[in-house]
């Protein structure tokens, strides 16, 4: 005899009459008899159906769609994904080369040669630096893949295939974010720009853009102000590398200076004023970061070494030995070598009328030779005291049609303006940028008045 038991939980919520009924033995007997009759009837029907015919394959559903209760799938444990063997990360040590790293990992010189022949991008592997990382995937003693993480945006991926190794440089394009800031100077541009949240590389850009018209050491006044629109690259939500100033305004002693960065369809990029004139001049006023001017351009001076009076046809910039010397303008190397009392000397030719001379150098930039082309601001040598000199300095001369001119006062020609073919594009782009600068300046002035 089957016994049915019920807990208080099962009986909870039933009416008093039904609870009494469930506890009576007569009810249990009747319920058991009923279940037996139902089972017998079902078994009899199934036997009759089997006797009539055997089921065919088409009569039996192979797949049946059923509705699962909500949340049922979440209870099924997920299948473990098939994982590739984990790679081995190698950090480049001081003095390491790819050959040494391959040897430590038990990879053959033949494999190294095959990797280096995988394509021109593998030349990057010859320039390994301490601290850089390489990820090796090795299976059964054979190299299957190699990843060289060059930086956060570039990875060299080498893969093994049926026909040997292949290499590809994977480039991640940073996200460019545009921002703006403004500030008022109390003591120095650097301090005010830092307070305004402008990163240091962009502070130097700002000084370089307006440095042709403003002497940031002598001309700055308290109350001068600036506004900047700039872009910065981001990778994975973090700032990466230096940004770029798109447009800027600097108000110096009441005079407004404005500049916008513009790239023409030919790929040339420069900063221009609202009228399309280049912000930079064709020549740097001083080709070296100097501590002081030790001797100026003069028709007659007492020479400290020779002990006689003679003209001084250039400007002497006192600076420590090894200070980089930059080309004052675009041009061609006319002379590089030793030249009498000038010591180690470089002469550059800029077009047909202007030449510049750099004397008393300690050494020349590696690879510099006569006939080579140089760009404005390119490092060509380093300050020294070779030749007839009492101390380390750069002797700099500026010559126009062979005649010496005072580098500190000569009127420097401007760089080329916007080409007429691109003038309309420039006006449209610059107009939009200067409108944004107007809004920033208005907000800044309103804030200063509060």
N, C-alpha and C positions, 0 to 999 in steps of 0.2 A: 504494500500500500504506500502510495506516494504521500509524503508529508510536506505541506506548504507552511512556511513560516514568514511572518511579517514583523518588521521592526517598527518602533514608534515613529520613525521618519516616514516609513511607507504609509502608515495609517494617518499621518498628519494631514489635515485638511478634509478628511472624509466626514460625512454626517454621522451622527451617533448611531442611527439605525444600521448604516452600512458597516460600521466597525463591529457592532454586535453580530451581524450576519457572518462576517469573515471569521469570527472566532468559533462558530458552531461547527461540530464534526459533520453533521448532516450535509452542510454546504460543501465541505471538502470532498465527500463521497460523490455527490452529484457532479461536481466539476471534473473529477478524475474520470468518471464514466463518459462524460461528454467528449473529452479529449481523445479517449480510446476509440470511440465511434468515428470521429473525424479522421484519425490516422488510418483506420481500416478502410474507410471509403476511398481515400486518396490512393492507397496502395493497390486496391482493386482496379481503379480506373487506369492506372499506369500499366498494369499487367495486360489489360484488354487492348490498350493502344499499342503495346509492343507486339502483341499477337497479330494485329491487323497488318502491320508493315514495319520494316526496319527503316529508320530515318536515313535520308540521303544527305550528302554533304551540303547541297544547296538549301536544305530545309533548316539547317542549324546555323544561326547567326554567329559568324566568327568574331565580330566586333560589335559591342553594344555600348551605346552612349548613355551614361547615367549622369544625373545631377548630383554633384557633391555639395555637402553643406558648406556654408561660408567659413573660411579659415582652415578648411581641411588640407589644402595644398601647403600651407605654411608649416604644417606639422610634419611634412615629409622631409627627412634630412637631405640637404643638397649633396649632389654627387661631387667628389673631389676632382678638380680639373687636372688634366694631364699636363704636367710641368716639364719644361726643358731643364736640363741639368744646369744648376746655378753656375754663373761665371765666376772666375777668380779675378779679383781686383788687385792690381799691382800698382804701388805708388813708386814713382821714379825717384831713385836715390841720387845724391850728388855723385857725379862721375859716371852715371849709368848711360848705356847706349841700348838700342833695341837688341843688338847681338848678345849683350850680357844678360838682358832680361830673358831672351829666348833660351839661352843656355841654362839659366836657373830653373826654368820651367821644363827642361828636358826636350825642347823643340829643336829640330835639326837645322843646320845652316842651309840645307836645301829648302826647307819651309820658309826660312827668313828671306832667301833670295826670291822665292815665288811670291811672297807677300809684297816685296819691294817692287816687283815687276807688274803688280796688279793694276797700275795706272799712275798718272802724274800726281794725283792727290796724295799718294803715299810718301812723297817727299817731306810731308809734315812730320813723318816719323823720325826723320833725321835731326829734328830740332827739339828733341825732348828736353824738358827742364825739370829740375828737382821739385817734387811736390805734385806734379801732374799725375793723372791716373789713366791706366789702360785696363780694359776688361777683356780677359781671355776666356773663350769657351772651348774646352779641350775634351774630346771624346775618344776613348781607347787610344790615348797617346797622340792623337792627331788634332791639329788646330782646325776647328770648325768656324770660328768667328772671332774677330778682334774689334773692339771699340776703343778709339782713342778720343778721350774727352778733351778737346782743345780749349774750350771755354764754355760758358753757359749757353751759348747760341750755336756752337759748331762742334760736331762730332764726326770723326772719320770712321766709317763702318767698312770693315773688310770681311768678306764672306767667302767660304769655300763652296765650290760647285763642281759639276762634272768636268768642266773644262779648266779647272784651276781656280785661282782666287780672283775676285773682283773687288774694287774699292769705290766708294762713293762718299762725297762730303755732304753730310746732312746739315742744312742751315735752318735754324729757327729764327723766324722774323720777329723781333721784339715788338711789343705793343707801344705805340707812340701816344703819350698823354700830353695834352696842351694845358699849360697853367699860366698864371699871370701874377705879378706882384708889383709893389711900388714901395718907395721909402723916401725919407727925408734925411739929409746928412747933417749930423751934429759935429763930428770930428773928421771922419774919413769915409770914403766910398766903401771900403772893405767892411768896416764895422756896420755901417748902415745897411749894406746889402745882406750881410749875414743875419742881421736882426729881422730883415724882411723875408728870410727863408730862402734866399737865392744860393744855390750850391756854389762852392768855390770855383770850379771850372767855368761856370757861367759869369761869375764876377770878373774873371780874367777876360772872358769874351767881351763883356760890356766895356771894360777899359780899353780893349783893343779896337773896338768899333769906333769909339769916339776919341781915341788917343791921338788921332791926326789933328784934331781941332781943340782938344782940351789937354792941358798939362795937369795930370791928376796929382802931381806932387806940389805944384805951385798955384794953380788956378782955382782949386776947390774952395768954396765958401760955405759957412754954416747956413742952412736954409736951402741949399741946392737940393734938387729932388730928381728922382728917376722913376720910370715905369717900364716894365719889361713883360713881353709875351714870349714864352719859350716852350719848347717841346723836350720831353725826356723819355728815353726808352725804358720799358719795363719787361722783365721776364719772370713769369710765375709770381706776379704781384710785387716783385722787388725791383728797385731801380737798378739799371744796368748800364754802365758806361757813362759817357758825358752827353749832356743834352745840347740843344742848339737854340740860340736866340732867333726868334722869327721877326720881331720888331721891337724897337726900344726908343725911349725918349729921355733926354737928359737936359734939365734946365740948370744952366750954370750962370750965376750972377745975373739972372733975369733973361738970358739969351737961350732960346729953345733950339735944341739939336735933335733931329729925328733920323732914324735909319730903319730900313726894312731889308730883309734877306730875300733875294729873288734869284731863281734859277731859270735861265732861258732855255728854249727847246734844244739848243746845241749842247746843253749840259754845263755851261759856265755859270758859276754861282758867286755872288758878291753881295755886299751891303751897299745900298744906295740911299740918297736923300730923297725927299718927296719929288724933286724935279728929275730924278733919274741919274744924277751925278754920283759917281763912285765915292764912297766914304773914305777910301784909302787913297793915298798919293802914290805916284809911281815909284817914290823912294822913301825909305825909312829916314827919319831925321837923325837917329843915332843907331848904328848897327850893332851895339853891344849894351848889355845891362851894366852900367858903370856906377862906381861909387862917387866919383867927382870928375870934373874937367880939370886936368892938371896943367894944360897949356892950350890957349886959344889961338885962333887964326889971327896973325898979325904981320905987318910989313917988316917989323924988326924986333928981335928979342935977343937976349944974351943966352947963348947956348950953354947949358950946364956942363957939358962934357968937353966941347971944343974950346970953350972960353972966348968966343968971339961973337959979335953981333951979326945976325943974319935973319932973313925972313923965315917965318914959320907958316908954311903953306897949307896947314891942316889943323885938325883938332886932336888933342891927346886925351883919351878917356882912361883914367886910372881904374884898374880892376885887377882882381887876383889872377895869378897865373892859372891858365886852364879855363877861364871864363869863355863860353862860346861866342864866336863872332859870326854875324849873319850877313848875307848878301843884302845890300841896301835896296836893290831892285832886280827885276828880271834882267838877265843878260848872258854873256858868254865869257868864259875864262880866257883872258888875253895873256896873262903871265902868272905862273906859279913857281916859286923858287926863291933863291937868295939874291938880294939886290942891294949891294953896298951897305951904307949906313942904315938902311931900312931893315936889314936882317931878313928873316923869312917874310916874304911879301906875296900878296895876291893882287892882281889888277883885273878888274872886270870892265867889259865894254857893254854899254847899254844903248843900243841903237847906233846911229852914226855920229852923235854929238857929245854924249856924256860918257865919262869913265870914272871909276872910283878905285882908290888904292887903300890897302889894309897892310900896315907895317908892324914890325917887331913881334910877329907871331911866334908862339912856342912850337906849334906844329900845324899841319894842314889836315883838313878833314880827309879821311881815308877815301881813296878813289878819285879825288879831285885832280884834274889834269887840264892842260891847255886845250882849248876848243870845246870843253864841256859846257852844256847849258845849265844855268842855275835859276832858281826861282827866288823871288823876294822873300826874305826871312829864312832861307835855307842856311844851315850852319856850314861855313866854308873853312873855318880854322878856329884857333884858340889863342887867347891873350898870352903874351910872353914878354921877354925883354932882350930878344936877339938884336944884333946890330949895335948901333950907337944909342944906348939907352941907359938911364940911371936906375930905372925901376920898371916893374911890370905895368904896361899900358898898351892901348891900341892907338896907333897913329893912323888917322883917317883923312883922306883927301877926296875932294869932289872937283872934277875938272869938266868945263864946258868948252868944247872946241879946242881942247888943249890948254886952256887958261884956268888957273886955280880960282875957285870960288869958296867963300866961307860956308862950310856945311851947316852952320847954325842959323844963317840968315838967308841963304839962297832960296829963291822962290821955287818950290818943288812942283813939277808938273803933276796934274791929277791923272789918275788911271782912266781908262776908257769908260765913257758913259754907256747907258743902255743903247743898244743898236736900234735904229729907227724901225726895223722890221718887228721888234718885240715891244715897242713903246706902248701900244694899246693894251697888250696883255699885262704889262707892268702897271699901268695906271689903274686897271681894274683890280688887280691883286693888292697893290699898295694902298689903294683907297679904302678897301675893306679893313686892312690891318691898322691904318691910321685912325679909322673910325673907332676901332676897339681901344686904341690908345687914348682917344679923346674921352671915352667913358671912364677909363681907369683914372685919368688925370682929374676928371670932375669929382669922382668919388674920393680921391686922395685929398683934393683941396677942401672938400666938404668935411672930411674927417679932421683936417688940420685946424679948421675953424671951430670945432667943438671944444 
